[in-house]
């Protein structure tokens, strides 16, 4: 019984380790893309505001 619990814990830990190895870079890349999109939207808003100020 104890060995089965230990085996389950070890297998879950190894799956989590694989998840971190493979999903970590993927999530980091996704976060980077989201930040780049936010940055470009922010720059466009600034450009629109400056154009609006120039037209006044």
PyMOL Python script that loads the backbone (N, CA, C, O; Angstrom):
from pymol import cmd

cmd.read_pdbstr("""\
ATOM      1  N   UNK A   1       0.831  -1.202   0.000  1.00  0.00           N
ATOM      2  CA  UNK A   1       0.000   0.000   0.000  1.00  0.00           C
ATOM      3  C   UNK A   1       0.868   1.255   0.000  1.00  0.00           C
ATOM      4  O   UNK A   1       0.651   2.187  -0.775  1.00  0.00           O
ATOM      5  N   UNK A   2       1.848   1.249   0.886  1.00  0.00           N
ATOM      6  CA  UNK A   2       2.728   2.417   0.982  1.00  0.00           C
ATOM      7  C   UNK A   2       3.541   2.598  -0.296  1.00  0.00           C
ATOM      8  O   UNK A   2       3.780   3.724  -0.733  1.00  0.00           O
ATOM      9  N   UNK A   3       3.962   1.489  -0.889  1.00  0.00           N
ATOM     10  CA  UNK A   3       4.733   1.576  -2.133  1.00  0.00           C
ATOM     11  C   UNK A   3       3.877   2.125  -3.272  1.00  0.00           C
ATOM     12  O   UNK A   3       4.380   2.853  -4.128  1.00  0.00           O
ATOM     13  N   UNK A   4       2.595   1.785  -3.291  1.00  0.00           N
ATOM     14  CA  UNK A   4       1.710   2.296  -4.341  1.00  0.00           C
ATOM     15  C   UNK A   4       1.545   3.807  -4.207  1.00  0.00           C
ATOM     16  O   UNK A   4       1.563   4.533  -5.201  1.00  0.00           O
ATOM     17  N   UNK A   5       1.384   4.273  -2.973  1.00  0.00           N
ATOM     18  CA  UNK A   5       1.258   5.717  -2.740  1.00  0.00           C
ATOM     19  C   UNK A   5       2.552   6.417  -3.140  1.00  0.00           C
ATOM     20  O   UNK A   5       2.529   7.465  -3.784  1.00  0.00           O
ATOM     21  N   UNK A   6       3.682   5.826  -2.750  1.00  0.00           N
ATOM     22  CA  UNK A   6       4.978   6.405  -3.105  1.00  0.00           C
ATOM     23  C   UNK A   6       5.155   6.448  -4.626  1.00  0.00           C
ATOM     24  O   UNK A   6       5.633   7.444  -5.170  1.00  0.00           O
ATOM     25  N   UNK A   7       4.771   5.376  -5.305  1.00  0.00           N
ATOM     26  CA  UNK A   7       4.870   5.332  -6.768  1.00  0.00           C
ATOM     27  C   UNK A   7       3.997   6.384  -7.418  1.00  0.00           C
ATOM     28  O   UNK A   7       4.396   7.010  -8.400  1.00  0.00           O
ATOM     29  N   UNK A   8       2.801   6.581  -6.873  1.00  0.00           N
ATOM     30  CA  UNK A   8       1.903   7.598  -7.427  1.00  0.00           C
ATOM     31  C   UNK A   8       2.492   8.990  -7.243  1.00  0.00           C
ATOM     32  O   UNK A   8       2.431   9.824  -8.147  1.00  0.00           O
ATOM     33  N   UNK A   9       3.063   9.235  -6.065  1.00  0.00           N
ATOM     34  CA  UNK A   9       3.662  10.554  -5.803  1.00  0.00           C
ATOM     35  C   UNK A   9       4.834  10.800  -6.740  1.00  0.00           C
ATOM     36  O   UNK A   9       4.977  11.898  -7.277  1.00  0.00           O
ATOM     37  N   UNK A  10       5.676   9.790  -6.942  1.00  0.00           N
ATOM     38  CA  UNK A  10       6.832   9.937  -7.828  1.00  0.00           C
ATOM     39  C   UNK A  10       6.379  10.171  -9.268  1.00  0.00           C
ATOM     40  O   UNK A  10       6.956  11.000  -9.972  1.00  0.00           O
ATOM     41  N   UNK A  11       5.350   9.446  -9.710  1.00  0.00           N
ATOM     42  CA  UNK A  11       4.898   9.626 -11.095  1.00  0.00           C
ATOM     43  C   UNK A  11       4.263  11.000 -11.290  1.00  0.00           C
ATOM     44  O   UNK A  11       4.457  11.626 -12.332  1.00  0.00           O
ATOM     45  N   UNK A  12       3.510  11.476 -10.301  1.00  0.00           N
ATOM     46  CA  UNK A  12       2.929  12.822 -10.401  1.00  0.00           C
ATOM     47  C   UNK A  12       4.033  13.868 -10.431  1.00  0.00           C
ATOM     48  O   UNK A  12       3.967  14.827 -11.200  1.00  0.00           O
ATOM     49  N   UNK A  13       5.052  13.683  -9.589  1.00  0.00           N
ATOM     50  CA  UNK A  13       6.157  14.638  -9.568  1.00  0.00           C
ATOM     51  C   UNK A  13       6.895  14.653 -10.904  1.00  0.00           C
ATOM     52  O   UNK A  13       7.292  15.717 -11.380  1.00  0.00           O
ATOM     53  N   UNK A  14       7.082  13.483 -11.512  1.00  0.00           N
ATOM     54  CA  UNK A  14       7.788  13.454 -12.797  1.00  0.00           C
ATOM     55  C   UNK A  14       6.936  14.089 -13.894  1.00  0.00           C
ATOM     56  O   UNK A  14       7.471  14.750 -14.784  1.00  0.00           O
ATOM     57  N   UNK A  15       5.609  13.897 -13.840  1.00  0.00           N
ATOM     58  CA  UNK A  15       4.736  14.553 -14.816  1.00  0.00           C
ATOM     59  C   UNK A  15       4.775  16.064 -14.649  1.00  0.00           C
ATOM     60  O   UNK A  15       4.802  16.801 -15.635  1.00  0.00           O
ATOM     61  N   UNK A  16       4.778  16.527 -13.404  1.00  0.00           N
ATOM     62  CA  UNK A  16       4.855  17.970 -13.169  1.00  0.00           C
ATOM     63  C   UNK A  16       6.179  18.525 -13.681  1.00  0.00           C
ATOM     64  O   UNK A  16       6.225  19.623 -14.236  1.00  0.00           O
ATOM     65  N   UNK A  17       7.251  17.766 -13.493  1.00  0.00           N
ATOM     66  CA  UNK A  17       8.557  18.199 -13.982  1.00  0.00           C
ATOM     67  C   UNK A  17       8.548  18.315 -15.499  1.00  0.00           C
ATOM     68  O   UNK A  17       9.072  19.283 -16.050  1.00  0.00           O
ATOM     69  N   UNK A  18       7.958  17.338 -16.177  1.00  0.00           N
ATOM     70  CA  UNK A  18       7.855  17.411 -17.638  1.00  0.00           C
ATOM     71  C   UNK A  18       6.998  18.601 -18.052  1.00  0.00           C
ATOM     72  O   UNK A  18       7.314  19.294 -19.019  1.00  0.00           O
ATOM     73  N   UNK A  19       5.912  18.837 -17.317  1.00  0.00           N
ATOM     74  CA  UNK A  19       5.049  19.971 -17.630  1.00  0.00           C
ATOM     75  C   UNK A  19       5.794  21.281 -17.520  1.00  0.00           C
ATOM     76  O   UNK A  19       5.639  22.164 -18.363  1.00  0.00           O
ATOM     77  N   UNK A  20       6.602  21.409 -16.482  1.00  0.00           N
ATOM     78  CA  UNK A  20       7.372  22.644 -16.305  1.00  0.00           C
ATOM     79  C   UNK A  20       8.398  22.797 -17.419  1.00  0.00           C
ATOM     80  O   UNK A  20       8.605  23.898 -17.928  1.00  0.00           O
ATOM     81  N   UNK A  21       9.039  21.698 -17.797  1.00  0.00           N
ATOM     82  CA  UNK A  21      10.062  21.767 -18.849  1.00  0.00           C
ATOM     83  C   UNK A  21       9.472  22.185 -20.187  1.00  0.00           C
ATOM     84  O   UNK A  21      10.069  22.980 -20.913  1.00  0.00           O
ATOM     85  N   UNK A  22       8.292  21.647 -20.516  1.00  0.00           N
ATOM     86  CA  UNK A  22       7.735  21.898 -21.845  1.00  0.00           C
ATOM     87  C   UNK A  22       6.758  23.062 -21.877  1.00  0.00           C
ATOM     88  O   UNK A  22       6.710  23.802 -22.860  1.00  0.00           O
ATOM     89  N   UNK A  23       5.981  23.233 -20.817  1.00  0.00           N
ATOM     90  CA  UNK A  23       4.991  24.313 -20.816  1.00  0.00           C
ATOM     91  C   UNK A  23       5.596  25.643 -20.388  1.00  0.00           C
ATOM     92  O   UNK A  23       5.105  26.701 -20.783  1.00  0.00           O
ATOM     93  N   UNK A  24       6.648  25.603 -19.591  1.00  0.00           N
ATOM     94  CA  UNK A  24       7.266  26.841 -19.125  1.00  0.00           C
ATOM     95  C   UNK A  24       7.691  27.754 -20.265  1.00  0.00           C
ATOM     96  O   UNK A  24       7.257  28.905 -20.308  1.00  0.00           O
ATOM     97  N   UNK A  25       8.526  27.281 -21.196  1.00  0.00           N
ATOM     98  CA  UNK A  25       8.929  28.138 -22.323  1.00  0.00           C
ATOM     99  C   UNK A  25       7.756  28.558 -23.201  1.00  0.00           C
ATOM    100  O   UNK A  25       7.735  29.671 -23.726  1.00  0.00           O
ATOM    101  N   UNK A  26       6.775  27.662 -23.359  1.00  0.00           N
ATOM    102  CA  UNK A  26       5.608  27.996 -24.175  1.00  0.00           C
ATOM    103  C   UNK A  26       4.823  29.136 -23.543  1.00  0.00           C
ATOM    104  O   UNK A  26       4.417  30.076 -24.227  1.00  0.00           O
ATOM    105  N   UNK A  27       4.611  29.049 -22.233  1.00  0.00           N
ATOM    106  CA  UNK A  27       3.882  30.114 -21.537  1.00  0.00           C
ATOM    107  C   UNK A  27       4.680  31.409 -21.542  1.00  0.00           C
ATOM    108  O   UNK A  27       4.108  32.489 -21.684  1.00  0.00           O
ATOM    109  N   UNK A  28       5.990  31.311 -21.388  1.00  0.00           N
ATOM    110  CA  UNK A  28       6.818  32.514 -21.406  1.00  0.00           C
ATOM    111  C   UNK A  28       6.737  33.185 -22.772  1.00  0.00           C
ATOM    112  O   UNK A  28       6.667  34.411 -22.858  1.00  0.00           O
ATOM    113  N   UNK A  29       6.745  32.390 -23.839  1.00  0.00           N
ATOM    114  CA  UNK A  29       6.644  32.938 -25.191  1.00  0.00           C
ATOM    115  C   UNK A  29       5.286  33.595 -25.398  1.00  0.00           C
ATOM    116  O   UNK A  29       5.198  34.660 -26.009  1.00  0.00           O
ATOM    117  N   UNK A  30       4.226  32.966 -24.893  1.00  0.00           N
ATOM    118  CA  UNK A  30       2.885  33.539 -25.021  1.00  0.00           C
ATOM    119  C   UNK A  30       2.799  34.858 -24.269  1.00  0.00           C
ATOM    120  O   UNK A  30       2.244  35.830 -24.781  1.00  0.00           O
ATOM    121  N   UNK A  31       3.346  34.898 -23.057  1.00  0.00           N
ATOM    122  CA  UNK A  31       3.336  36.144 -22.286  1.00  0.00           C
ATOM    123  C   UNK A  31       4.096  37.237 -23.013  1.00  0.00           C
ATOM    124  O   UNK A  31       3.681  38.396 -23.004  1.00  0.00           O
ATOM    125  N   UNK A  32       5.208  36.877 -23.644  1.00  0.00           N
ATOM    126  CA  UNK A  32       6.006  37.852 -24.389  1.00  0.00           C
ATOM    127  C   UNK A  32       5.197  38.417 -25.554  1.00  0.00           C
ATOM    128  O   UNK A  32       5.228  39.621 -25.807  1.00  0.00           O
ATOM    129  N   UNK A  33       4.476  37.552 -26.259  1.00  0.00           N
ATOM    130  CA  UNK A  33       3.655  38.011 -27.381  1.00  0.00           C
ATOM    131  C   UNK A  33       2.542  38.933 -26.902  1.00  0.00           C
ATOM    132  O   UNK A  33       2.255  39.944 -27.544  1.00  0.00           O
ATOM    133  N   UNK A  34       1.911  38.592 -25.776  1.00  0.00           N
ATOM    134  CA  UNK A  34       0.843  39.440 -25.236  1.00  0.00           C
ATOM    135  C   UNK A  34       1.400  40.802 -24.852  1.00  0.00           C
ATOM    136  O   UNK A  34       0.770  41.826 -25.116  1.00  0.00           O
ATOM    137  N   UNK A  35       2.572  40.824 -24.232  1.00  0.00           N
ATOM    138  CA  UNK A  35       3.181  42.099 -23.857  1.00  0.00           C
ATOM    139  C   UNK A  35       3.522  42.930 -25.086  1.00  0.00           C
ATOM    140  O   UNK A  35       3.352  44.150 -25.076  1.00  0.00           O
ATOM    141  N   UNK A  36       4.001  42.281 -26.144  1.00  0.00           N
ATOM    142  CA  UNK A  36       4.315  43.013 -27.374  1.00  0.00           C
ATOM    143  C   UNK A  36       3.054  43.607 -27.990  1.00  0.00           C
ATOM    144  O   UNK A  36       3.085  44.725 -28.503  1.00  0.00           O
ATOM    145  N   UNK A  37       1.946  42.872 -27.943  1.00  0.00           N
ATOM    146  CA  UNK A  37       0.683  43.397 -28.480  1.00  0.00           C
ATOM    147  C   UNK A  37       0.232  44.598 -27.664  1.00  0.00           C
ATOM    148  O   UNK A  37      -0.175  45.612 -28.230  1.00  0.00           O
ATOM    149  N   UNK A  38       0.300  44.495 -26.338  1.00  0.00           N
ATOM    150  CA  UNK A  38      -0.093  45.622 -25.490  1.00  0.00           C
ATOM    151  C   UNK A  38       0.774  46.843 -25.769  1.00  0.00           C
ATOM    152  O   UNK A  38       0.285  47.972 -25.812  1.00  0.00           O
ATOM    153  N   UNK A  39       2.068  46.600 -25.958  1.00  0.00           N
ATOM    154  CA  UNK A  39       2.988  47.704 -26.221  1.00  0.00           C
ATOM    155  C   UNK A  39       2.650  48.393 -27.541  1.00  0.00           C
ATOM    156  O   UNK A  39       2.670  49.621 -27.621  1.00  0.00           O
ATOM    157  N   UNK A  40       2.341  47.617 -28.568  1.00  0.00           N
ATOM    158  CA  UNK A  40       2.024  48.227 -29.864  1.00  0.00           C
ATOM    159  C   UNK A  40       0.706  48.991 -29.796  1.00  0.00           C
ATOM    160  O   UNK A  40       0.582  50.056 -30.401  1.00  0.00           O
ATOM    161  N   UNK A  41      -0.281  48.464 -29.069  1.00  0.00           N
ATOM    162  CA  UNK A  41      -1.555  49.182 -28.915  1.00  0.00           C
ATOM    163  C   UNK A  41      -1.324  50.486 -28.168  1.00  0.00           C
ATOM    164  O   UNK A  41      -1.887  51.517 -28.534  1.00  0.00           O
ATOM    165  N   UNK A  42      -0.504  50.451 -27.128  1.00  0.00           N
ATOM    166  CA  UNK A  42      -0.207  51.655 -26.355  1.00  0.00           C
ATOM    167  C   UNK A  42       0.484  52.699 -27.233  1.00  0.00           C
ATOM    168  O   UNK A  42       0.167  53.886 -27.157  1.00  0.00           O
ATOM    169  N   UNK A  43       1.422  52.258 -28.059  1.00  0.00           N
ATOM    170  CA  UNK A  43       2.104  53.196 -28.965  1.00  0.00           C
ATOM    171  C   UNK A  43       1.130  53.810 -29.959  1.00  0.00           C
ATOM    172  O   UNK A  43       1.212  55.002 -30.253  1.00  0.00           O
ATOM    173  N   UNK A  44       0.209  53.005 -30.478  1.00  0.00           N
ATOM    174  CA  UNK A  44      -0.783  53.533 -31.417  1.00  0.00           C
ATOM    175  C   UNK A  44      -1.678  54.561 -30.740  1.00  0.00           C
ATOM    176  O   UNK A  44      -2.023  55.577 -31.344  1.00  0.00           O
ATOM    177  N   UNK A  45      -2.058  54.305 -29.485  1.00  0.00           N
ATOM    178  CA  UNK A  45      -2.877  55.273 -28.758  1.00  0.00           C
ATOM    179  C   UNK A  45      -2.121  56.582 -28.570  1.00  0.00           C
ATOM    180  O   UNK A  45      -2.692  57.662 -28.714  1.00  0.00           O
ATOM    181  N   UNK A  46      -0.836  56.481 -28.249  1.00  0.00           N
ATOM    182  CA  UNK A  46      -0.035  57.696 -28.083  1.00  0.00           C
ATOM    183  C   UNK A  46       0.065  58.470 -29.394  1.00  0.00           C
ATOM    184  O   UNK A  46      -0.023  59.698 -29.400  1.00  0.00           O
ATOM    185  N   UNK A  47       0.247  57.756 -30.500  1.00  0.00           N
ATOM    186  CA  UNK A  47       0.325  58.417 -31.803  1.00  0.00           C
ATOM    187  C   UNK A  47      -0.991  59.110 -32.141  1.00  0.00           C
ATOM    188  O   UNK A  47      -0.989  60.227 -32.656  1.00  0.00           O
ATOM    189  N   UNK A  48      -2.113  58.453 -31.853  1.00  0.00           N
ATOM    190  CA  UNK A  48      -3.421  59.053 -32.131  1.00  0.00           C
ATOM    191  C   UNK A  48      -3.635  60.301 -31.274  1.00  0.00           C
ATOM    192  O   UNK A  48      -4.178  61.298 -31.749  1.00  0.00           O
ATOM    193  N   UNK A  49      -3.212  60.243 -30.021  1.00  0.00           N
ATOM    194  CA  UNK A  49      -3.356  61.412 -29.148  1.00  0.00           C
ATOM    195  C   UNK A  49      -2.508  62.570 -29.650  1.00  0.00           C
ATOM    196  O   UNK A  49      -2.955  63.717 -29.658  1.00  0.00           O
ATOM    197  N   UNK A  50      -1.277  62.266 -30.070  1.00  0.00           N
ATOM    198  CA  UNK A  50      -0.413  63.347 -30.544  1.00  0.00           C
ATOM    199  C   UNK A  50      -0.958  63.934 -31.839  1.00  0.00           C
ATOM    200  O   UNK A  50      -0.862  65.142 -32.057  1.00  0.00           O
ATOM    201  N   UNK A  51      -1.530  63.096 -32.701  1.00  0.00           N
ATOM    202  CA  UNK A  51      -2.157  63.612 -33.922  1.00  0.00           C
ATOM    203  C   UNK A  51      -3.358  64.485 -33.575  1.00  0.00           C
ATOM    204  O   UNK A  51      -3.580  65.524 -34.198  1.00  0.00           O
ATOM    205  N   UNK A  52      -4.126  64.063 -32.586  1.00  0.00           N
ATOM    206  CA  UNK A  52      -5.274  64.859 -32.151  1.00  0.00           C
ATOM    207  C   UNK A  52      -4.846  66.204 -31.602  1.00  0.00           C
ATOM    208  O   UNK A  52      -5.500  67.218 -31.847  1.00  0.00           O
ATOM    209  N   UNK A  53      -3.755  66.217 -30.862  1.00  0.00           N
ATOM    210  CA  UNK A  53      -3.246  67.484 -30.317  1.00  0.00           C
ATOM    211  C   UNK A  53      -2.748  68.390 -31.441  1.00  0.00           C
ATOM    212  O   UNK A  53      -2.926  69.607 -31.378  1.00  0.00           O
ATOM    213  N   UNK A  54      -2.131  67.813 -32.460  1.00  0.00           N
ATOM    214  CA  UNK A  54      -1.619  68.613 -33.572  1.00  0.00           C
ATOM    215  C   UNK A  54      -2.759  69.225 -34.379  1.00  0.00           C
ATOM    216  O   UNK A  54      -2.605  70.309 -34.942  1.00  0.00           O
ATOM    217  N   UNK A  55      -3.901  68.542 -34.441  1.00  0.00           N
ATOM    218  CA  UNK A  55      -5.021  69.038 -35.236  1.00  0.00           C
ATOM    219  C   UNK A  55      -5.767  70.175 -34.538  1.00  0.00           C
ATOM    220  O   UNK A  55      -6.504  70.915 -35.189  1.00  0.00           O
ATOM    221  N   UNK A  56      -5.588  70.322 -33.239  1.00  0.00           N
ATOM    222  CA  UNK A  56      -6.301  71.383 -32.502  1.00  0.00           C
ATOM    223  C   UNK A  56      -5.800  72.762 -32.858  1.00  0.00           C
ATOM    224  O   UNK A  56      -6.295  73.756 -32.327  1.00  0.00           O
TER     225      UNK A  56
END
""", "prot")
cmd.dss("prot")
cmd.show_as("cartoon", "prot")
cmd.util.cbc("prot")
cmd.orient("prot")
